[in-house]
Amino acid sequence: MMYPYITLADETEITHSQPIEENGQKCVEVHFERATEDGFLSARCLLPSYQWKFNDGFSQQEIAFFNEFLKSNAHLLYRYAEQGGVHCA
């Protein structure tokens, strides 16, 4: 399940998963999505490794921005993942 986190000024929606156990480590998947005239741009990153699972259409400049965004928000994303989303915080 993905929980809403924030919508950026350019209408990119950011959602996150519940905590996921991978190789004995607690992880959170963060999904980025923005509507276009032809469909959607989407990308997904795994925390804490900051490994991009896929990127379908976002530029390298946008991915670099998302990386910085994640570094600034990782602690909150983990907190909200544990609590079942922002609405429960």
PyMOL commands that set and color helices and strands:
alter all, ss='L'
color gray80, all
select helices_A, chain A and resi 60-83+86-88
alter helices_A, ss='H'
color red, helices_A
select strands_A, chain A and resi 2-7+13-17+20-22+25-36+39-47+51-56
alter strands_A, ss='S'
color yellow, strands_A
deselect
rebuild
show_as cartoon
